[in-house]
Amino acid sequence: MSLFEGFPAAPPSSSKALRHAVAAVPLAERMRPRSLEEYMGQEHLLGPGKPLRIQIERDDTSSMIFWGPPGVGKTTLAKIIAETTKANFIEFSAVTSGIKEIKQVMADAARAAEMHSRTILFVDEIHRFNKAQQDAFLPYVERGTIRLIGATTENPSFEIISALLSRCRVYVLQPLSEAQIAELLRRALDDRERGLGALELTAEDDALALMASYSSGDCRSAYNTLEVAAQLATADTTKHISKGKAAEAVQQRVLMYDKSGEEHYNLISALHKSVRNSDPDAALYWLGRMFAAGEDPLYLARRVVRMAVEDIGLAAPEALNLCLSAKQAMEFLGSPEGDLALAEAVVYLALAPKSNAVYTAYGATQEDIEHTRQEPVPLHLRNAPTRLMKELGYAEGYRYAHDEEGHVADMDCLPDSLKGRTYYQPTQEGREKQLAQRMEELRKIKARKRERQ
């Protein structure tokens, strides 16, 4: 069923054809703002006196990168800038274009510049271009032949070459708030020219709020959901979008997630830091977010094991066994049943005593290994299975700990240049408090033995 089936019949056949043409265009495209006055959100950039607003008003010709999540208006803003500054607008997709297409567009822009015509080249998903493709833009951006506006959902610091990045201003666009998206949905319902106004639908505020809350700040997604809700409302002839119809249209929350992109690392970072900060509620939330977004459970299991050894350590050594058991349970049960095993492990880690003493100690040993010469093993620590080895002094001076008082000998086991170096310094948390006491006992035993010598 067409969304525009409810339009009153129009006598001219051309009007009917026009309605069908409009209906074929997605609502998100039809409702795309045409001016800064219609544009919603990004007040931190477009409010009076804000940096991007000033750049647009001054007709600043510098290139820029828009970095933000999907559906926040990156393409729309580029088009508004082109319209406001009276520049030719060329839209370019990094997904379907290569070096050949880039050079052709650059040549066309150069010819336009000779005719005193300015060109804005908008590159969607610019992070998908490789280094060679990004390099191809440099001379034209540098000469001002084009004004490049790139859009990306990925961190430009990692995805865009430094030479190009240094020639562009980076603007960070934020997700739209739920209230802003609900307002845009209401506009779409009322707009008879571009929206759904001709259908004469009504909608509960709660229904629009529900669709907005499930959009994760992505306005395009919210418009798509509204179209589905409108179909449901016209199908049962009520022409009313209730909260129930909105829930049916939503079906599943839109989760902003890319398993290989920055948001993946943001979420796992949030999970790890919540565990480290002993916050089980936040840890469960971030774990649930990653499961809901389709993250590989074994990846999560590996990271949970990593947390056990990095942040819990010997303060609660049983944590490692618990996490490995959770991994086995995940493999045995699969998802969703196995998810609970990882949830159990995450809660335990969050509440367990914390220590990074082993992590820090091991890091210090790696530093010394890297920055000191590779000294030979002290002779007294070497085995001497042959006569020659014994003649060379192998094993000479070695003292068997089990025959010593306290089962410890006053014997250096580090190379000469590192004698007295202390790497492991236990905390007073959990089991490590007992380990610290044991280390102090060993120190006193060795000290007594030195005094007797």
C-alpha positions as a LaTeX table, in Angstrom:
\begin{tabular}{lrrr}
\hline
Residue & $x$ (\AA) & $y$ (\AA) & $z$ (\AA) \\
\hline
Met1 & 0.00 & 0.00 & 0.00 \\
Ser2 & 1.27 & 3.45 & $-0.93$ \\
Leu3 & 1.58 & 6.00 & 1.82 \\
Phe4 & $-0.19$ & 8.46 & $-0.47$ \\
Glu5 & $-3.20$ & 6.26 & $-1.24$ \\
Gly6 & $-5.26$ & 8.56 & 0.97 \\
Phe7 & $-4.72$ & 11.64 & $-1.22$ \\
Pro8 & $-7.92$ & 13.06 & $-2.70$ \\
Ala9 & $-8.16$ & 12.48 & $-6.43$ \\
Ala10 & $-6.78$ & 15.29 & $-8.56$ \\
Pro11 & $-8.26$ & 15.92 & $-11.96$ \\
Pro12 & $-5.06$ & 16.58 & $-13.92$ \\
Ser13 & $-3.14$ & 13.39 & $-14.67$ \\
Ser14 & 0.10 & 15.33 & $-14.25$ \\
Ser15 & $-0.76$ & 15.98 & $-10.58$ \\
Lys16 & $-1.37$ & 12.27 & $-10.01$ \\
Ala17 & 1.97 & 11.44 & $-11.57$ \\
Leu18 & 3.62 & 14.05 & $-9.38$ \\
Arg19 & 2.13 & 12.50 & $-6.24$ \\
His20 & 3.40 & 9.05 & $-7.21$ \\
Ala21 & 6.82 & 10.51 & $-7.89$ \\
Val22 & 6.89 & 12.19 & $-4.50$ \\
Ala23 & 5.70 & 9.04 & $-2.73$ \\
Ala24 & 8.51 & 7.06 & $-4.34$ \\
Val25 & 11.08 & 9.32 & $-2.66$ \\
Pro26 & 11.85 & 8.32 & 0.95 \\
Leu27 & 10.39 & 10.64 & 3.57 \\
Ala28 & 13.85 & 11.40 & 4.96 \\
Glu29 & 14.91 & 12.74 & 1.56 \\
Arg30 & 11.72 & 14.74 & 1.04 \\
Met31 & 12.00 & 16.35 & 4.46 \\
Arg32 & 15.65 & 17.30 & 4.07 \\
Pro33 & 16.04 & 20.92 & 5.32 \\
Arg34 & 16.64 & 23.51 & 2.61 \\
Ser35 & 18.02 & 26.32 & 4.77 \\
Leu36 & 19.74 & 26.93 & 8.08 \\
Glu37 & 16.40 & 28.10 & 9.46 \\
Glu38 & 14.88 & 24.65 & 8.80 \\
Tyr39 & 17.97 & 22.80 & 10.00 \\
Met40 & 17.63 & 21.13 & 13.40 \\
Gly41 & 20.41 & 20.57 & 15.90 \\
Gln42 & 24.15 & 21.35 & 16.06 \\
Glu43 & 23.60 & 24.59 & 17.97 \\
His44 & 27.19 & 24.35 & 19.21 \\
Leu45 & 28.29 & 24.94 & 15.60 \\
Leu46 & 25.43 & 26.85 & 13.99 \\
Gly47 & 24.12 & 29.08 & 16.77 \\
Pro48 & 24.73 & 32.85 & 16.57 \\
Gly49 & 28.45 & 33.56 & 16.80 \\
Lys50 & 29.39 & 29.87 & 16.60 \\
Pro51 & 32.34 & 28.80 & 14.42 \\
Leu52 & 30.58 & 27.10 & 11.51 \\
Arg53 & 27.84 & 29.74 & 11.36 \\
Ile54 & 30.50 & 32.44 & 11.08 \\
Gln55 & 32.33 & 30.51 & 8.37 \\
Ile56 & 29.12 & 30.17 & 6.33 \\
Glu57 & 28.09 & 33.81 & 6.80 \\
Arg58 & 31.55 & 35.04 & 5.77 \\
Asp59 & 31.50 & 32.72 & 2.74 \\
Asp60 & 34.78 & 31.24 & 3.96 \\
Thr61 & 36.25 & 29.09 & 1.19 \\
Ser62 & 38.25 & 26.69 & 3.38 \\
Ser63 & 37.59 & 22.95 & 3.21 \\
Met64 & 36.09 & 21.03 & 6.10 \\
Ile65 & 35.30 & 17.60 & 7.49 \\
Phe66 & 31.99 & 16.77 & 9.18 \\
Trp67 & 32.46 & 14.00 & 11.71 \\
Gly68 & 29.40 & 12.53 & 13.35 \\
Pro69 & 27.07 & 9.51 & 13.60 \\
Pro70 & 24.57 & 8.61 & 10.86 \\
Gly71 & 21.44 & 10.67 & 10.38 \\
Val72 & 22.53 & 13.93 & 12.02 \\
Gly73 & 22.54 & 16.06 & 8.85 \\
Lys74 & 26.08 & 15.98 & 7.44 \\
Thr75 & 24.97 & 15.79 & 3.79 \\
Thr76 & 22.14 & 18.25 & 4.37 \\
Leu77 & 24.48 & 20.80 & 5.92 \\
Ala78 & 26.88 & 20.52 & 2.97 \\
Lys79 & 24.00 & 21.18 & 0.54 \\
Ile80 & 22.80 & 24.16 & 2.57 \\
Ile81 & 26.32 & 25.63 & 2.52 \\
Ala82 & 26.47 & 25.23 & $-1.27$ \\
Glu83 & 23.07 & 26.89 & $-1.66$ \\
Thr84 & 23.90 & 29.71 & 0.77 \\
Thr85 & 27.25 & 30.47 & $-0.88$ \\
Lys86 & 25.95 & 30.06 & $-4.47$ \\
Ala87 & 28.45 & 27.33 & $-5.30$ \\
Asn88 & 28.13 & 24.37 & $-7.64$ \\
Phe89 & 27.48 & 21.24 & $-5.58$ \\
Ile90 & 28.98 & 17.92 & $-6.64$ \\
Glu91 & 28.14 & 14.90 & $-4.52$ \\
Phe92 & 30.71 & 12.16 & $-4.55$ \\
Ser93 & 30.53 & 8.73 & $-2.88$ \\
Ala94 & 33.70 & 7.16 & $-1.55$ \\
Val95 & 31.99 & 3.77 & $-1.80$ \\
Thr96 & 31.53 & 3.76 & $-5.58$ \\
Ser97 & 34.24 & 6.14 & $-6.85$ \\
Gly98 & 37.93 & 5.72 & $-7.58$ \\
Ile99 & 40.96 & 7.70 & $-8.80$ \\
Lys100 & 39.61 & 7.97 & $-12.35$ \\
Glu101 & 36.36 & 9.56 & $-11.18$ \\
Ile102 & 38.23 & 11.88 & $-8.81$ \\
Lys103 & 40.47 & 13.19 & $-11.60$ \\
Gln104 & 37.49 & 13.76 & $-13.89$ \\
Val105 & 35.63 & 15.73 & $-11.24$ \\
Met106 & 38.76 & 17.74 & $-10.47$ \\
Ala107 & 39.20 & 18.59 & $-14.15$ \\
Asp108 & 35.58 & 19.76 & $-14.38$ \\
Ala109 & 36.03 & 21.86 & $-11.25$ \\
Ala110 & 39.20 & 23.42 & $-12.68$ \\
Arg111 & 37.35 & 24.45 & $-15.84$ \\
Ala112 & 34.52 & 25.89 & $-13.74$ \\
Ala113 & 37.07 & 27.89 & $-11.71$ \\
Glu114 & 38.40 & 29.43 & $-14.94$ \\
Met115 & 34.85 & 30.67 & $-15.53$ \\
His116 & 34.85 & 32.16 & $-12.00$ \\
Ser117 & 32.41 & 29.51 & $-10.79$ \\
Arg118 & 33.03 & 27.93 & $-7.40$ \\
Thr119 & 32.62 & 24.23 & $-6.70$ \\
Ile120 & 31.88 & 22.45 & $-3.46$ \\
Leu121 & 32.81 & 18.79 & $-3.67$ \\
Phe122 & 30.98 & 16.78 & $-1.06$ \\
Val123 & 32.53 & 13.37 & $-0.37$ \\
Asp124 & 30.31 & 11.06 & 1.64 \\
Glu125 & 32.08 & 8.41 & 3.75 \\
Ile126 & 35.45 & 9.95 & 2.94 \\
His127 & 37.09 & 7.55 & 5.40 \\
Arg128 & 36.57 & 4.78 & 2.85 \\
Phe129 & 39.09 & 6.36 & 0.46 \\
Asn130 & 42.58 & 4.89 & 0.65 \\
Lys131 & 45.73 & 7.03 & 0.93 \\
Ala132 & 46.27 & 7.30 & $-2.83$ \\
Gln133 & 42.69 & 8.42 & $-3.40$ \\
Gln134 & 42.89 & 11.02 & $-0.64$ \\
Asp135 & 46.23 & 12.23 & $-2.01$ \\
Ala136 & 44.51 & 12.95 & $-5.34$ \\
Phe137 & 42.48 & 15.73 & $-3.68$ \\
Leu138 & 45.47 & 17.55 & $-2.18$ \\
Pro139 & 46.65 & 19.78 & $-5.06$ \\
Tyr140 & 43.10 & 20.93 & $-5.85$ \\
Val141 & 42.27 & 21.65 & $-2.21$ \\
Glu142 & 45.59 & 23.50 & $-1.82$ \\
Arg143 & 45.02 & 25.67 & $-4.92$ \\
Gly144 & 41.42 & 26.36 & $-3.95$ \\
Thr145 & 40.08 & 24.79 & $-7.14$ \\
Ile146 & 37.52 & 23.01 & $-5.02$ \\
Arg147 & 36.10 & 23.45 & $-1.58$ \\
Leu148 & 36.12 & 19.96 & $-0.13$ \\
Ile149 & 33.49 & 18.94 & 2.41 \\
Gly150 & 33.98 & 15.40 & 3.63 \\
Ala151 & 31.55 & 13.45 & 5.79 \\
Thr152 & 32.62 & 10.59 & 8.01 \\
Thr153 & 31.31 & 8.50 & 10.86 \\
Glu154 & 34.87 & 7.50 & 11.80 \\
Asn155 & 37.50 & 9.43 & 13.74 \\
Pro156 & 39.31 & 11.61 & 11.14 \\
Ser157 & 42.54 & 11.33 & 13.12 \\
Phe158 & 42.73 & 7.66 & 12.21 \\
Glu159 & 41.03 & 7.54 & 8.81 \\
Ile160 & 42.13 & 10.68 & 6.94 \\
Ile161 & 45.73 & 11.35 & 5.89 \\
Ser162 & 47.45 & 14.08 & 7.88 \\
Ala163 & 48.25 & 16.19 & 4.78 \\
Leu164 & 44.57 & 16.44 & 3.87 \\
Leu165 & 43.44 & 16.78 & 7.48 \\
Ser166 & 45.77 & 19.74 & 8.04 \\
Arg167 & 44.06 & 21.58 & 5.17 \\
Cys168 & 40.55 & 21.08 & 6.52 \\
Arg169 & 38.64 & 22.26 & 9.55 \\
Val170 & 37.04 & 19.40 & 11.45 \\
Tyr171 & 33.55 & 19.94 & 12.85 \\
Val172 & 32.05 & 17.35 & 15.20 \\
Leu173 & 28.30 & 16.86 & 14.76 \\
Gln174 & 26.30 & 15.47 & 17.68 \\
Pro175 & 23.32 & 13.07 & 17.63 \\
Leu176 & 19.97 & 14.84 & 17.69 \\
Ser177 & 18.10 & 14.78 & 20.99 \\
Glu178 & 14.88 & 12.80 & 21.34 \\
Ala179 & 12.91 & 16.03 & 21.66 \\
Gln180 & 14.40 & 17.39 & 18.43 \\
Ile181 & 13.61 & 14.20 & 16.53 \\
Ala182 & 10.06 & 14.12 & 17.88 \\
Glu183 & 9.61 & 17.71 & 16.65 \\
Leu184 & 10.90 & 16.77 & 13.19 \\
Leu185 & 8.49 & 13.82 & 13.05 \\
Arg186 & 5.61 & 16.15 & 13.94 \\
Arg187 & 6.70 & 18.50 & 11.15 \\
Ala188 & 6.70 & 15.60 & 8.70 \\
Leu189 & 3.17 & 14.63 & 9.73 \\
Asp190 & 1.92 & 18.21 & 9.21 \\
Asp191 & 3.81 & 19.07 & 6.01 \\
Arg192 & 1.44 & 18.68 & 3.03 \\
Glu193 & 4.03 & 19.60 & 0.42 \\
Arg194 & 6.89 & 17.25 & 1.28 \\
Gly195 & 5.72 & 15.19 & 4.22 \\
Leu196 & 2.67 & 13.12 & 5.15 \\
Gly197 & 0.25 & 16.01 & 5.69 \\
Ala198 & $-2.03$ & 15.01 & 2.80 \\
Leu199 & $-2.75$ & 11.72 & 4.56 \\
Glu200 & $-4.36$ & 13.70 & 7.39 \\
Leu201 & $-2.93$ & 11.41 & 10.05 \\
Thr202 & $-3.01$ & 12.08 & 13.76 \\
Ala203 & $-0.36$ & 10.87 & 16.18 \\
Glu204 & $-0.02$ & 10.71 & 19.94 \\
Asp205 & 2.90 & 12.62 & 21.42 \\
Asp206 & 3.90 & 9.42 & 23.22 \\
Ala207 & 4.04 & 7.60 & 19.89 \\
Leu208 & 6.38 & 10.16 & 18.38 \\
Ala209 & 8.47 & 10.18 & 21.56 \\
Leu210 & 8.75 & 6.38 & 21.38 \\
Met211 & 9.95 & 6.48 & 17.77 \\
Ala212 & 12.41 & 9.22 & 18.66 \\
Ser213 & 13.77 & 7.27 & 21.63 \\
Tyr214 & 14.40 & 4.23 & 19.44 \\
Ser215 & 16.27 & 6.17 & 16.77 \\
Ser216 & 19.54 & 6.52 & 18.74 \\
Gly217 & 19.83 & 10.11 & 17.50 \\
Asp218 & 19.51 & 9.07 & 13.82 \\
Cys219 & 16.85 & 11.24 & 12.20 \\
Arg220 & 16.86 & 9.21 & 8.98 \\
Ser221 & 16.00 & 6.10 & 10.95 \\
Ala222 & 13.19 & 7.95 & 12.75 \\
Tyr223 & 11.67 & 9.07 & 9.44 \\
Asn224 & 11.80 & 5.49 & 8.15 \\
Thr225 & 9.98 & 4.31 & 11.27 \\
Leu226 & 7.35 & 7.03 & 10.84 \\
Glu227 & 6.68 & 5.87 & 7.27 \\
Val228 & 6.03 & 2.35 & 8.54 \\
Ala229 & 3.74 & 3.67 & 11.28 \\
Ala230 & 1.86 & 5.72 & 8.68 \\
Gln231 & 1.31 & 2.60 & 6.59 \\
Leu232 & $-0.09$ & 0.80 & 9.62 \\
Ala233 & $-2.41$ & 3.72 & 10.43 \\
Thr234 & $-3.78$ & 3.95 & 6.89 \\
Ala235 & $-4.15$ & 0.17 & 6.58 \\
Asp236 & $-6.68$ & $-0.04$ & 9.42 \\
Thr237 & $-8.42$ & 3.19 & 8.32 \\
Thr238 & $-8.03$ & 4.81 & 11.73 \\
Lys239 & $-5.44$ & 7.24 & 10.39 \\
His240 & $-4.17$ & 7.46 & 13.96 \\
Ile241 & $-0.66$ & 6.56 & 15.10 \\
Ser242 & $-0.97$ & 5.27 & 18.63 \\
Lys243 & 1.90 & 4.30 & 20.92 \\
Gly244 & 1.08 & 0.67 & 20.12 \\
Lys245 & 1.44 & 1.27 & 16.39 \\
Ala246 & 4.67 & 3.13 & 16.99 \\
Ala247 & 6.02 & 0.18 & 18.97 \\
Glu248 & 5.02 & $-2.16$ & 16.16 \\
Ala249 & 6.78 & 0.07 & 13.65 \\
Val250 & 9.93 & 0.34 & 15.68 \\
Gln251 & 10.35 & $-3.45$ & 16.06 \\
Gln252 & 13.89 & $-3.12$ & 17.22 \\
Arg253 & 15.96 & $-0.26$ & 18.62 \\
Val254 & 18.43 & 1.18 & 16.15 \\
Leu255 & 21.86 & 0.73 & 17.72 \\
Met256 & 24.68 & 2.87 & 16.43 \\
Tyr257 & 27.47 & 0.35 & 16.13 \\
Asp258 & 30.23 & $-0.69$ & 13.77 \\
Lys259 & 32.22 & $-3.71$ & 14.87 \\
Ser260 & 35.33 & $-2.41$ & 13.14 \\
Gly261 & 34.81 & 1.29 & 13.77 \\
Glu262 & 35.34 & 3.79 & 16.56 \\
Glu263 & 32.04 & 3.10 & 18.33 \\
His264 & 33.14 & $-0.51$ & 18.84 \\
Tyr265 & 36.21 & 0.72 & 20.72 \\
Asn266 & 34.20 & 3.36 & 22.59 \\
Leu267 & 31.83 & 0.73 & 23.96 \\
Ile268 & 34.46 & $-1.80$ & 24.99 \\
Ser269 & 36.39 & 1.05 & 26.61 \\
Ala270 & 33.27 & 2.03 & 28.56 \\
Leu271 & 32.78 & $-1.58$ & 29.69 \\
His272 & 36.40 & $-1.99$ & 30.79 \\
Lys273 & 36.52 & 1.32 & 32.65 \\
Ser274 & 33.20 & 0.63 & 34.39 \\
Val275 & 34.61 & $-2.66$ & 35.67 \\
Arg276 & 37.83 & $-0.97$ & 36.74 \\
Asn277 & 35.82 & 1.66 & 38.63 \\
Ser278 & 33.82 & $-1.04$ & 40.49 \\
Asp279 & 30.50 & $-0.03$ & 38.89 \\
Pro280 & 28.54 & $-3.25$ & 38.21 \\
Asp281 & 25.45 & $-1.43$ & 36.92 \\
Ala282 & 27.34 & 0.49 & 34.25 \\
Ala283 & 29.37 & $-2.60$ & 33.38 \\
Leu284 & 26.19 & $-4.64$ & 32.81 \\
Tyr285 & 24.71 & $-1.84$ & 30.70 \\
Trp286 & 27.70 & $-1.58$ & 28.36 \\
Leu287 & 27.94 & $-5.35$ & 28.09 \\
Gly288 & 24.26 & $-5.46$ & 27.17 \\
Arg289 & 24.74 & $-2.71$ & 24.58 \\
Met290 & 27.44 & $-4.71$ & 22.86 \\
Phe291 & 25.40 & $-7.92$ & 22.89 \\
Ala292 & 22.37 & $-6.06$ & 21.49 \\
Ala293 & 24.51 & $-4.65$ & 18.68 \\
Gly294 & 25.64 & $-8.12$ & 17.60 \\
Glu295 & 29.15 & $-8.17$ & 19.03 \\
Asp296 & 31.01 & $-11.48$ & 18.83 \\
Pro297 & 30.54 & $-13.11$ & 22.28 \\
Leu298 & 34.02 & $-14.64$ & 22.16 \\
Tyr299 & 35.53 & $-11.20$ & 21.62 \\
Leu300 & 33.74 & $-10.05$ & 24.76 \\
Ala301 & 34.89 & $-13.16$ & 26.63 \\
Arg302 & 38.51 & $-12.44$ & 25.68 \\
Arg303 & 38.21 & $-8.88$ & 26.89 \\
Val304 & 36.63 & $-9.98$ & 30.17 \\
Val305 & 39.55 & $-12.37$ & 30.76 \\
Arg306 & 41.90 & $-9.48$ & 30.01 \\
Met307 & 40.16 & $-7.39$ & 32.69 \\
Ala308 & 40.68 & $-10.18$ & 35.22 \\
Val309 & 44.44 & $-10.25$ & 34.71 \\
Glu310 & 44.96 & $-6.52$ & 34.21 \\
Asp311 & 42.72 & $-4.92$ & 36.82 \\
Ile312 & 42.01 & $-7.64$ & 39.38 \\
Gly313 & 45.21 & $-9.64$ & 39.31 \\
Leu314 & 46.33 & $-11.32$ & 42.50 \\
Ala315 & 43.96 & $-9.28$ & 44.66 \\
Ala316 & 41.35 & $-11.92$ & 43.69 \\
Pro317 & 43.17 & $-14.62$ & 41.70 \\
Glu318 & 39.99 & $-16.70$ & 41.45 \\
Ala319 & 38.61 & $-14.06$ & 39.06 \\
Leu320 & 40.67 & $-15.48$ & 36.20 \\
Asn321 & 39.20 & $-18.97$ & 36.69 \\
Leu322 & 35.69 & $-17.50$ & 36.89 \\
Cys323 & 36.18 & $-15.63$ & 33.61 \\
Leu324 & 37.62 & $-18.66$ & 31.84 \\
Ser325 & 34.64 & $-20.69$ & 33.09 \\
Ala326 & 32.31 & $-17.99$ & 31.72 \\
Lys327 & 34.03 & $-18.28$ & 28.34 \\
Gln328 & 33.53 & $-22.05$ & 28.37 \\
Ala329 & 29.89 & $-21.61$ & 29.34 \\
Met330 & 29.42 & $-19.16$ & 26.49 \\
Glu331 & 30.90 & $-21.63$ & 24.01 \\
Phe332 & 28.83 & $-24.50$ & 25.45 \\
Leu333 & 25.48 & $-22.73$ & 25.71 \\
Gly334 & 25.73 & $-20.21$ & 22.91 \\
Ser335 & 23.75 & $-16.97$ & 22.87 \\
Pro336 & 21.50 & $-15.79$ & 24.48 \\
Glu337 & 21.79 & $-18.30$ & 27.35 \\
Gly338 & 25.57 & $-17.96$ & 27.50 \\
Asp339 & 25.31 & $-14.17$ & 27.72 \\
Leu340 & 24.37 & $-14.54$ & 31.37 \\
Ala341 & 27.68 & $-16.27$ & 32.14 \\
Leu342 & 29.59 & $-13.24$ & 30.88 \\
Ala343 & 27.22 & $-10.95$ & 32.77 \\
Glu344 & 28.00 & $-12.90$ & 35.94 \\
Ala345 & 31.73 & $-12.57$ & 35.32 \\
Val346 & 31.45 & $-8.83$ & 34.65 \\
Val347 & 29.54 & $-8.21$ & 37.88 \\
Tyr348 & 32.10 & $-10.22$ & 39.86 \\
Leu349 & 35.00 & $-8.32$ & 38.31 \\
Ala350 & 33.33 & $-4.99$ & 39.07 \\
Leu351 & 32.87 & $-5.90$ & 42.72 \\
Ala352 & 36.20 & $-7.68$ & 43.20 \\
Pro353 & 39.16 & $-5.96$ & 44.91 \\
Lys354 & 41.34 & $-4.26$ & 42.33 \\
Ser355 & 45.06 & $-4.44$ & 41.70 \\
Asn356 & 47.19 & $-3.71$ & 38.67 \\
Ala357 & 50.38 & $-4.56$ & 40.54 \\
Val358 & 51.26 & $-7.56$ & 38.34 \\
Tyr359 & 50.34 & $-5.58$ & 35.20 \\
Thr360 & 52.59 & $-2.72$ & 36.31 \\
Ala361 & 55.39 & $-5.06$ & 37.38 \\
Tyr362 & 55.38 & $-6.90$ & 34.07 \\
Gly363 & 55.42 & $-3.61$ & 32.19 \\
Ala364 & 58.47 & $-2.51$ & 34.22 \\
Thr365 & 60.32 & $-5.73$ & 33.39 \\
Gln366 & 59.59 & $-5.19$ & 29.69 \\
Glu367 & 61.01 & $-1.68$ & 29.94 \\
Asp368 & 64.22 & $-2.99$ & 31.52 \\
Ile369 & 64.50 & $-5.80$ & 28.97 \\
Glu370 & 64.17 & $-3.29$ & 26.15 \\
His371 & 66.52 & $-0.65$ & 27.54 \\
Thr372 & 69.27 & $-2.68$ & 29.24 \\
Arg373 & 71.78 & $-5.01$ & 27.66 \\
Gln374 & 70.85 & $-8.67$ & 27.51 \\
Glu375 & 73.02 & $-9.91$ & 30.35 \\
Pro376 & 73.92 & $-13.60$ & 30.64 \\
Val377 & 72.21 & $-15.74$ & 33.27 \\
Pro378 & 74.28 & $-15.65$ & 36.49 \\
Leu379 & 76.49 & $-18.75$ & 36.75 \\
His380 & 74.96 & $-19.92$ & 40.03 \\
Leu381 & 71.53 & $-20.18$ & 38.38 \\
Arg382 & 72.74 & $-22.37$ & 35.52 \\
Asn383 & 72.57 & $-26.14$ & 35.49 \\
Ala384 & 75.87 & $-28.02$ & 35.17 \\
Pro385 & 75.11 & $-31.39$ & 33.55 \\
Thr386 & 78.64 & $-31.79$ & 32.12 \\
Arg387 & 82.16 & $-31.75$ & 33.58 \\
Leu388 & 83.17 & $-28.78$ & 31.42 \\
Met389 & 80.25 & $-26.75$ & 32.70 \\
Lys390 & 81.23 & $-27.48$ & 36.28 \\
Glu391 & 84.82 & $-26.43$ & 35.53 \\
Leu392 & 83.51 & $-23.17$ & 34.09 \\
Gly393 & 81.69 & $-22.43$ & 37.35 \\
Tyr394 & 78.13 & $-23.32$ & 36.31 \\
Ala395 & 75.88 & $-23.87$ & 39.38 \\
Glu396 & 78.67 & $-22.77$ & 41.73 \\
Gly397 & 77.20 & $-20.98$ & 44.75 \\
Tyr398 & 73.67 & $-22.17$ & 44.12 \\
Arg399 & 71.72 & $-22.80$ & 47.32 \\
Tyr400 & 68.75 & $-25.17$ & 47.36 \\
Ala401 & 65.83 & $-23.24$ & 48.87 \\
His402 & 64.15 & $-26.30$ & 50.41 \\
Asp403 & 67.21 & $-26.86$ & 52.58 \\
Glu404 & 67.20 & $-23.27$ & 53.84 \\
Glu405 & 65.45 & $-21.67$ & 56.78 \\
Gly406 & 62.03 & $-20.51$ & 55.70 \\
His407 & 62.61 & $-22.27$ & 52.38 \\
Val408 & 64.38 & $-19.22$ & 50.99 \\
Ala409 & 68.07 & $-18.53$ & 50.40 \\
Asp410 & 69.75 & $-15.15$ & 50.53 \\
Met411 & 70.71 & $-15.39$ & 46.89 \\
Asp412 & 70.41 & $-12.88$ & 44.05 \\
Cys413 & 68.53 & $-14.21$ & 41.02 \\
Leu414 & 68.63 & $-11.09$ & 38.82 \\
Pro415 & 71.56 & $-10.12$ & 36.56 \\
Asp416 & 74.28 & $-8.04$ & 38.24 \\
Ser417 & 73.15 & $-4.75$ & 36.70 \\
Leu418 & 69.62 & $-5.23$ & 38.07 \\
Lys419 & 70.43 & $-6.44$ & 41.57 \\
Gly420 & 68.00 & $-5.07$ & 44.13 \\
Arg421 & 65.43 & $-4.10$ & 41.48 \\
Thr422 & 61.84 & $-4.46$ & 42.72 \\
Tyr423 & 59.11 & $-4.95$ & 40.13 \\
Tyr424 & 56.16 & $-6.44$ & 41.97 \\
Gln425 & 54.75 & $-4.20$ & 44.67 \\
Pro426 & 51.52 & $-5.72$ & 46.00 \\
Thr427 & 48.66 & $-3.51$ & 47.12 \\
Gln428 & 46.67 & $-3.84$ & 50.33 \\
Glu429 & 43.60 & $-5.02$ & 48.39 \\
Gly430 & 42.11 & $-8.50$ & 48.76 \\
Arg431 & 44.54 & $-11.43$ & 48.63 \\
Glu432 & 47.42 & $-9.11$ & 47.79 \\
Lys433 & 47.42 & $-7.89$ & 51.38 \\
Gln434 & 48.45 & $-11.43$ & 52.37 \\
Leu435 & 51.05 & $-11.52$ & 49.59 \\
Ala436 & 52.49 & $-8.23$ & 50.84 \\
Gln437 & 52.80 & $-9.73$ & 54.31 \\
Arg438 & 54.51 & $-12.81$ & 52.85 \\
Met439 & 56.98 & $-10.64$ & 50.94 \\
Glu440 & 57.80 & $-8.77$ & 54.14 \\
Glu441 & 58.43 & $-12.07$ & 55.95 \\
Leu442 & 60.78 & $-13.22$ & 53.17 \\
Arg443 & 62.64 & $-9.91$ & 53.31 \\
Lys444 & 63.19 & $-10.29$ & 57.06 \\
Ile445 & 64.43 & $-13.89$ & 56.68 \\
Lys446 & 66.97 & $-12.83$ & 54.06 \\
Ala447 & 68.05 & $-9.87$ & 56.20 \\
Arg448 & 68.71 & $-12.17$ & 59.19 \\
Lys449 & 70.78 & $-14.48$ & 57.05 \\
Arg450 & 72.90 & $-11.59$ & 55.77 \\
Glu451 & 73.52 & $-10.44$ & 59.37 \\
Arg452 & 74.87 & $-13.89$ & 60.29 \\
Gln453 & 77.36 & $-13.94$ & 57.42 \\
\hline
\end{tabular}
